[in-house]
Amino acid sequence: MTPTPPDAVTPGIDVVVDPDEALRANRANWDDRADVHAESAMYDLAGFVADPAAVSSVVREDLALLGPHLPGGTVAGLDVVHLQCHIGTDTLSLARLGARVTGVDLSPRSLEVARDLARRCGLEATFVEADAQHAADAVTGEVDVVYTSIGVVTWLPDLTAWAGSIARLLRPGGTFYICDGHPMLYTLDDMRSDVLAVRYRYFPTGEAEMWEDPTTYTGEDRRLAHPRTYEWPHSLAEILEALLGAGLRVTSFGEQRTVPWQAHPLMEPVGQSWAFPEPMRQWVPTTYSITAVKDG
Ligand SMILES: C[S@@+](CC[C@H](N)C(=O)[O-])C[C@H]1O[C@@H](n2cnc3c(N)ncnc32)[C@H](O)[C@@H]1O
Protein backbone atom coordinates (compact mmCIF):
# COMPACT_ATOMS: atom_id res chain seq x y z
CA MET A 1 0.00 0.00 0.00
CA THR A 2 1.27 3.51 -0.82
CA PRO A 3 2.10 5.44 2.40
CA THR A 4 -0.11 8.47 3.06
CA PRO A 5 1.88 11.61 2.21
CA PRO A 6 1.95 14.35 4.86
CA ASP A 7 -0.85 16.86 4.42
CA ALA A 8 -3.00 14.27 2.62
CA VAL A 9 -6.55 13.25 3.45
CA THR A 10 -7.04 11.03 6.50
CA PRO A 11 -9.98 8.89 5.38
CA GLY A 12 -13.18 8.84 7.41
CA ILE A 13 -13.35 6.74 10.55
CA ASP A 14 -16.49 6.04 12.59
CA VAL A 15 -16.58 7.95 15.87
CA VAL A 16 -19.04 8.75 18.62
CA VAL A 17 -19.15 12.54 18.91
CA ASP A 18 -21.32 15.13 20.62
CA PRO A 19 -23.40 16.61 17.73
CA ASP A 20 -22.85 20.19 18.97
CA GLU A 21 -19.08 19.70 18.99
CA ALA A 22 -19.29 18.15 15.50
CA LEU A 23 -21.38 21.05 14.13
CA ARG A 24 -18.88 23.54 15.61
CA ALA A 25 -16.02 21.78 13.79
CA ASN A 26 -18.03 21.68 10.56
CA ARG A 27 -18.87 25.39 10.85
CA ALA A 28 -15.19 26.31 11.23
CA ASN A 29 -14.31 24.12 8.24
CA TRP A 30 -17.03 25.64 6.03
CA ASP A 31 -16.02 29.16 7.08
CA ASP A 32 -12.50 28.35 5.84
CA ARG A 33 -13.83 26.86 2.63
CA ALA A 34 -16.06 29.88 1.93
CA ASP A 35 -12.98 32.08 1.46
CA VAL A 36 -11.29 29.54 -0.82
CA HIS A 37 -14.47 28.93 -2.82
CA ALA A 38 -15.13 32.66 -3.25
CA GLU A 39 -11.88 32.89 -5.22
CA SER A 40 -12.17 29.56 -7.04
CA ALA A 41 -12.59 28.99 -10.75
CA MET A 42 -15.29 26.41 -9.95
CA TYR A 43 -17.64 28.94 -8.32
CA ASP A 44 -16.47 31.77 -10.66
CA LEU A 45 -18.14 34.60 -8.73
CA ALA A 46 -16.77 37.27 -11.08
CA GLY A 47 -18.38 35.51 -14.04
CA PHE A 48 -21.65 35.17 -12.09
CA VAL A 49 -21.66 38.94 -11.43
CA ALA A 50 -20.61 39.88 -14.97
CA ASP A 51 -23.40 37.93 -16.71
CA PRO A 52 -26.83 38.96 -15.38
CA ALA A 53 -28.35 35.90 -17.06
CA ALA A 54 -25.91 33.43 -15.44
CA VAL A 55 -27.60 30.54 -13.63
CA SER A 56 -25.54 27.80 -11.96
CA SER A 57 -25.39 24.44 -13.73
CA VAL A 58 -26.67 22.81 -10.50
CA VAL A 59 -29.85 24.91 -10.56
CA ARG A 60 -30.30 24.39 -14.30
CA GLU A 61 -30.16 20.61 -13.85
CA ASP A 62 -32.35 20.72 -10.73
CA LEU A 63 -35.05 22.72 -12.48
CA ALA A 64 -35.30 20.08 -15.18
CA LEU A 65 -36.30 17.67 -12.39
CA LEU A 66 -38.24 20.07 -10.13
CA GLY A 67 -40.00 22.21 -12.77
CA PRO A 68 -42.57 19.56 -13.78
CA HIS A 69 -43.71 19.41 -10.12
CA LEU A 70 -44.35 23.15 -9.82
CA PRO A 71 -47.49 24.99 -10.88
CA GLY A 72 -46.54 26.70 -14.13
CA GLY A 73 -43.33 24.65 -14.30
CA THR A 74 -41.17 27.44 -12.87
CA VAL A 75 -39.92 28.98 -9.62
CA ALA A 76 -40.81 32.47 -10.89
CA GLY A 77 -43.04 34.27 -8.38
CA LEU A 78 -42.62 31.57 -5.71
CA ASP A 79 -41.27 31.90 -2.16
CA VAL A 80 -38.28 29.58 -1.85
CA VAL A 81 -36.15 28.59 1.14
CA HIS A 82 -32.77 27.19 0.10
CA LEU A 83 -31.27 25.01 2.84
CA GLN A 84 -27.45 24.82 3.04
CA CYS A 85 -27.07 27.64 0.53
CA HIS A 86 -23.29 28.01 1.03
CA ILE A 87 -21.95 31.12 -0.77
CA GLY A 88 -25.24 31.78 -2.54
CA THR A 89 -24.59 30.97 -6.20
CA ASP A 90 -27.53 28.55 -6.38
CA THR A 91 -29.79 30.76 -4.20
CA LEU A 92 -29.11 33.76 -6.43
CA SER A 93 -29.61 31.64 -9.54
CA LEU A 94 -33.11 30.91 -8.23
CA ALA A 95 -33.55 34.66 -7.64
CA ARG A 96 -32.49 35.35 -11.24
CA LEU A 97 -35.23 32.95 -12.32
CA GLY A 98 -37.79 35.06 -10.47
CA ALA A 99 -38.07 33.36 -7.06
CA ARG A 100 -38.21 35.29 -3.75
CA VAL A 101 -35.36 33.53 -1.97
CA THR A 102 -34.13 32.93 1.55
CA GLY A 103 -30.83 31.07 1.89
CA VAL A 104 -30.06 29.24 5.15
CA ASP A 105 -26.62 28.03 6.19
CA LEU A 106 -24.62 27.16 9.30
CA SER A 107 -21.48 29.03 8.19
CA PRO A 108 -21.49 32.80 8.86
CA ARG A 109 -18.54 33.36 6.50
CA SER A 110 -20.42 31.61 3.66
CA LEU A 111 -23.38 33.92 4.29
CA GLU A 112 -21.17 37.03 4.23
CA VAL A 113 -19.88 35.97 0.81
CA ALA A 114 -23.47 35.26 -0.32
CA ARG A 115 -24.75 38.68 0.84
CA ASP A 116 -21.86 40.42 -0.89
CA LEU A 117 -22.56 38.45 -4.07
CA ALA A 118 -26.24 39.48 -3.96
CA ARG A 119 -25.21 43.13 -3.57
CA ARG A 120 -22.75 42.92 -6.50
CA CYS A 121 -25.43 41.27 -8.67
CA GLY A 122 -28.14 43.73 -7.60
CA LEU A 123 -30.37 40.83 -6.51
CA GLU A 124 -32.85 40.69 -3.61
CA ALA A 125 -32.22 37.79 -1.24
CA THR A 126 -32.34 37.09 2.49
CA PHE A 127 -29.60 35.01 4.08
CA VAL A 128 -30.14 33.48 7.53
CA GLU A 129 -27.61 31.76 9.76
CA ALA A 130 -29.20 28.58 11.10
CA ASP A 131 -28.81 24.84 11.42
CA ALA A 132 -30.76 23.22 8.55
CA GLN A 133 -32.21 20.75 11.04
CA HIS A 134 -34.08 23.61 12.74
CA ALA A 135 -34.46 26.14 9.92
CA ALA A 136 -38.19 26.58 10.63
CA ASP A 137 -37.25 28.22 13.95
CA ALA A 138 -35.15 30.83 12.13
CA VAL A 139 -37.26 31.67 9.06
CA THR A 140 -40.52 33.60 9.40
CA GLY A 141 -43.58 32.43 7.47
CA GLU A 142 -44.28 29.56 5.12
CA VAL A 143 -42.99 29.09 1.58
CA ASP A 144 -43.95 27.39 -1.68
CA VAL A 145 -40.67 25.50 -2.15
CA VAL A 146 -37.95 24.20 0.15
CA TYR A 147 -34.92 23.44 -2.03
CA THR A 148 -31.62 21.78 -1.09
CA SER A 149 -28.97 20.38 -3.40
CA ILE A 150 -25.59 18.66 -3.70
CA GLY A 151 -23.53 17.96 -0.62
CA VAL A 152 -26.26 18.43 1.98
CA VAL A 153 -27.71 15.65 4.20
CA THR A 154 -24.32 14.11 4.96
CA TRP A 155 -23.72 17.18 7.19
CA LEU A 156 -26.85 16.57 9.28
CA PRO A 157 -26.97 14.10 12.19
CA ASP A 158 -30.76 14.13 12.70
CA LEU A 159 -32.94 13.69 9.62
CA THR A 160 -36.13 13.42 11.68
CA ALA A 161 -35.62 16.98 12.95
CA TRP A 162 -34.60 18.13 9.44
CA ALA A 163 -37.70 16.68 7.75
CA GLY A 164 -40.00 18.00 10.49
CA SER A 165 -38.55 21.49 10.01
CA ILE A 166 -39.06 21.25 6.23
CA ALA A 167 -42.72 20.27 6.74
CA ARG A 168 -43.18 23.30 9.01
CA LEU A 169 -41.55 25.64 6.47
CA LEU A 170 -43.87 24.59 3.63
CA ARG A 171 -47.31 26.07 3.18
CA PRO A 172 -50.06 23.55 2.31
CA GLY A 173 -49.53 22.44 -1.29
CA GLY A 174 -45.83 23.42 -1.09
CA THR A 175 -43.06 21.28 -2.58
CA PHE A 176 -39.81 19.98 -1.13
CA TYR A 177 -36.94 19.20 -3.53
CA ILE A 178 -33.60 17.55 -2.88
CA CYS A 179 -30.88 16.36 -5.23
CA ASP A 180 -27.82 15.07 -3.41
CA GLY A 181 -24.78 12.82 -3.66
CA HIS A 182 -26.03 9.22 -3.71
CA PRO A 183 -25.30 7.35 -0.47
CA MET A 184 -23.92 4.47 -2.58
CA LEU A 185 -21.43 6.88 -4.24
CA TYR A 186 -20.25 7.89 -0.76
CA THR A 187 -19.36 4.28 0.09
CA LEU A 188 -16.69 4.14 -2.64
CA ASP A 189 -12.97 4.34 -1.96
CA ASP A 190 -12.03 7.62 -3.68
CA MET A 191 -8.33 7.03 -3.05
CA ARG A 192 -8.19 4.10 -5.51
CA SER A 193 -8.15 4.70 -9.24
CA ASP A 194 -7.72 1.08 -10.30
CA VAL A 195 -11.11 -0.25 -9.31
CA LEU A 196 -14.53 0.68 -7.88
CA ALA A 197 -14.29 -0.58 -4.31
CA VAL A 198 -16.65 -0.13 -1.36
CA ARG A 199 -14.78 1.26 1.64
CA TYR A 200 -17.26 3.22 3.74
CA ARG A 201 -20.48 2.46 5.56
CA TYR A 202 -23.85 2.73 3.73
CA PHE A 203 -26.23 2.28 6.66
CA PRO A 204 -26.66 4.82 9.48
CA THR A 205 -25.50 3.70 12.93
CA GLY A 206 -25.80 7.04 14.73
CA GLU A 207 -22.01 7.38 14.62
CA ALA A 208 -20.30 10.13 12.64
CA GLU A 209 -17.53 9.68 10.09
CA MET A 210 -14.61 11.90 11.06
CA TRP A 211 -12.41 13.18 8.21
CA GLU A 212 -9.24 15.26 8.08
CA ASP A 213 -8.85 16.95 4.70
CA PRO A 214 -6.44 19.88 4.42
CA THR A 215 -7.94 21.11 1.12
CA THR A 216 -11.37 21.45 -0.49
CA TYR A 217 -13.13 20.10 -3.58
CA THR A 218 -12.63 23.12 -5.84
CA GLY A 219 -9.11 22.02 -6.75
CA GLU A 220 -7.17 24.90 -5.13
CA ASP A 221 -4.08 23.93 -3.18
CA ARG A 222 -4.84 26.35 -0.31
CA ARG A 223 -4.66 24.73 3.14
CA LEU A 224 -7.66 24.98 5.47
CA ALA A 225 -7.00 26.07 9.07
CA HIS A 226 -9.75 23.66 10.25
CA PRO A 227 -9.39 20.43 8.25
CA ARG A 228 -11.52 18.20 10.53
CA THR A 229 -15.13 17.45 9.58
CA TYR A 230 -17.85 15.11 10.76
CA GLU A 231 -20.36 13.57 8.38
CA TRP A 232 -23.27 11.20 8.91
CA PRO A 233 -23.91 8.51 6.28
CA HIS A 234 -27.66 8.27 5.58
CA SER A 235 -29.21 5.47 3.55
CA LEU A 236 -31.91 6.18 0.97
CA ALA A 237 -34.44 4.40 3.18
CA GLU A 238 -33.57 6.67 6.12
CA ILE A 239 -33.97 9.82 3.98
CA LEU A 240 -37.30 8.68 2.52
CA GLU A 241 -38.62 7.50 5.89
CA ALA A 242 -37.74 10.87 7.47
CA LEU A 243 -39.73 12.74 4.80
CA LEU A 244 -42.69 10.35 4.94
CA GLY A 245 -42.62 10.43 8.74
CA ALA A 246 -42.92 14.24 8.62
CA GLY A 247 -46.17 13.84 6.66
CA LEU A 248 -44.79 14.75 3.23
CA ARG A 249 -46.09 12.85 0.18
CA VAL A 250 -43.27 11.73 -2.11
CA THR A 251 -44.19 12.58 -5.71
CA SER A 252 -40.99 11.60 -7.53
CA PHE A 253 -37.75 9.75 -6.96
CA GLY A 254 -34.84 9.57 -9.41
CA GLU A 255 -31.26 8.28 -9.59
CA GLN A 256 -28.72 9.88 -11.91
CA ARG A 257 -25.35 9.06 -13.52
CA THR A 258 -23.56 12.43 -13.28
CA VAL A 259 -22.46 14.62 -10.37
CA PRO A 260 -21.18 18.23 -10.32
CA TRP A 261 -17.76 17.46 -8.80
CA GLN A 262 -15.11 14.81 -9.42
CA ALA A 263 -16.27 12.46 -6.67
CA HIS A 264 -13.94 9.61 -7.73
CA PRO A 265 -10.59 9.59 -9.59
CA LEU A 266 -12.05 7.33 -12.30
CA MET A 267 -14.65 9.96 -13.24
CA GLU A 268 -14.37 11.95 -16.46
CA PRO A 269 -15.86 15.35 -17.30
CA VAL A 270 -19.26 15.33 -19.02
CA GLY A 271 -20.33 18.88 -19.88
CA GLN A 272 -20.09 20.78 -16.58
CA SER A 273 -20.51 17.55 -14.58
CA TRP A 274 -18.55 14.33 -13.96
CA ALA A 275 -19.41 10.69 -14.61
CA PHE A 276 -17.80 7.25 -14.56
CA PRO A 277 -16.67 6.01 -17.97
CA GLU A 278 -18.79 3.28 -19.57
CA PRO A 279 -19.55 0.55 -18.66
CA MET A 280 -19.07 1.66 -15.00
CA ARG A 281 -21.58 4.47 -15.57
CA GLN A 282 -24.29 1.83 -15.36
CA TRP A 283 -22.89 0.25 -12.16
CA VAL A 284 -23.26 2.96 -9.51
CA PRO A 285 -25.71 5.89 -9.20
CA THR A 286 -24.09 9.25 -8.49
CA THR A 287 -26.99 11.41 -7.29
CA TYR A 288 -30.62 10.90 -6.28
CA SER A 289 -33.51 13.34 -6.42
CA ILE A 290 -36.81 13.51 -4.54
CA THR A 291 -39.84 15.77 -4.74
CA ALA A 292 -42.42 15.67 -1.96
CA VAL A 293 -45.55 17.67 -1.29
CA LYS A 294 -47.16 18.93 1.90
CA ASP A 295 -50.82 18.18 1.33
CA GLY A 296 -53.30 20.88 2.26
C1 LIG B 1 -21.47 21.41 -0.26
S1 LIG B 1 -22.18 22.86 0.42
C2 LIG B 1 -23.78 22.80 -0.32
C3 LIG B 1 -23.80 23.62 -1.33
C4 LIG B 1 -24.17 23.97 -2.66
N1 LIG B 1 -24.48 22.81 -3.44
C5 LIG B 1 -22.99 24.75 -3.23
O1 LIG B 1 -22.10 24.12 -3.81
O2 LIG B 1 -22.96 25.94 -3.09
C6 LIG B 1 -22.60 22.41 2.05
C7 LIG B 1 -23.10 23.59 2.87
O3 LIG B 1 -23.78 23.03 4.01
C8 LIG B 1 -23.55 23.91 5.10
N2 LIG B 1 -23.86 23.16 6.33
C9 LIG B 1 -23.18 22.14 6.91
N3 LIG B 1 -23.83 21.71 7.98
C10 LIG B 1 -24.96 22.46 8.10
C11 LIG B 1 -26.04 22.49 9.01
N4 LIG B 1 -26.12 21.63 10.03
N5 LIG B 1 -27.01 23.42 8.83
C12 LIG B 1 -26.95 24.31 7.80
N6 LIG B 1 -25.95 24.32 6.90
C13 LIG B 1 -24.96 23.40 7.04
C14 LIG B 1 -22.10 24.31 4.96
O4 LIG B 1 -21.82 25.47 5.71
C15 LIG B 1 -22.01 24.49 3.45
O5 LIG B 1 -22.23 25.82 3.10
The ligand as an SDF file (V2000), in Angstrom:
LIG
                    3D

 27 29  0  0  0  0  0  0  0  0999 V2000
  -21.4750   21.4070   -0.2580 C   0  0  0  0  0  0  0  0  0  0  0  0
  -22.1830   22.8600    0.4170 S   0  0  0  0  0  0  0  0  0  0  0  0
  -23.7800   22.7990   -0.3220 C   0  0  0  0  0  0  0  0  0  0  0  0
  -23.8000   23.6190   -1.3320 C   0  0  0  0  0  0  0  0  0  0  0  0
  -24.1660   23.9740   -2.6620 C   0  0  0  0  0  0  0  0  0  0  0  0
  -24.4760   22.8140   -3.4370 N   0  0  0  0  0  0  0  0  0  0  0  0
  -22.9910   24.7450   -3.2290 C   0  0  0  0  0  0  0  0  0  0  0  0
  -22.1000   24.1240   -3.8140 O   0  0  0  0  0  0  0  0  0  0  0  0
  -22.9600   25.9430   -3.0860 O   0  0  0  0  0  0  0  0  0  0  0  0
  -22.5970   22.4080    2.0470 C   0  0  0  0  0  0  0  0  0  0  0  0
  -23.0970   23.5870    2.8740 C   0  0  0  0  0  0  0  0  0  0  0  0
  -23.7820   23.0270    4.0120 O   0  0  0  0  0  0  0  0  0  0  0  0
  -23.5450   23.9050    5.1040 C   0  0  0  0  0  0  0  0  0  0  0  0
  -23.8560   23.1650    6.3290 N   0  0  0  0  0  0  0  0  0  0  0  0
  -23.1760   22.1420    6.9090 C   0  0  0  0  0  0  0  0  0  0  0  0
  -23.8330   21.7140    7.9760 N   0  0  0  0  0  0  0  0  0  0  0  0
  -24.9580   22.4640    8.1010 C   0  0  0  0  0  0  0  0  0  0  0  0
  -26.0410   22.4900    9.0110 C   0  0  0  0  0  0  0  0  0  0  0  0
  -26.1190   21.6320   10.0330 N   0  0  0  0  0  0  0  0  0  0  0  0
  -27.0070   23.4200    8.8290 N   0  0  0  0  0  0  0  0  0  0  0  0
  -26.9450   24.3080    7.7970 C   0  0  0  0  0  0  0  0  0  0  0  0
  -25.9460   24.3230    6.9010 N   0  0  0  0  0  0  0  0  0  0  0  0
  -24.9590   23.4020    7.0430 C   0  0  0  0  0  0  0  0  0  0  0  0
  -22.1010   24.3090    4.9630 C   0  0  0  0  0  0  0  0  0  0  0  0
  -21.8200   25.4730    5.7050 O   0  0  0  0  0  0  0  0  0  0  0  0
  -22.0080   24.4930    3.4500 C   0  0  0  0  0  0  0  0  0  0  0  0
  -22.2290   25.8190    3.1030 O   0  0  0  0  0  0  0  0  0  0  0  0
  1  2  1  0
  2  3  1  0
  2 10  1  0
  3  4  1  0
  4  5  1  0
  5  6  1  0
  5  7  1  0
  7  8  2  0
  7  9  1  0
 10 11  1  0
 11 12  1  0
 11 26  1  0
 12 13  1  0
 13 14  1  0
 13 24  1  0
 14 15  1  0
 14 23  1  0
 15 16  2  0
 16 17  1  0
 17 18  1  0
 17 23  2  0
 18 19  1  0
 18 20  2  0
 20 21  1  0
 21 22  2  0
 22 23  1  0
 24 25  1  0
 24 26  1  0
 26 27  1  0
M  CHG  2   2   1   9  -1
M  END
$$$$
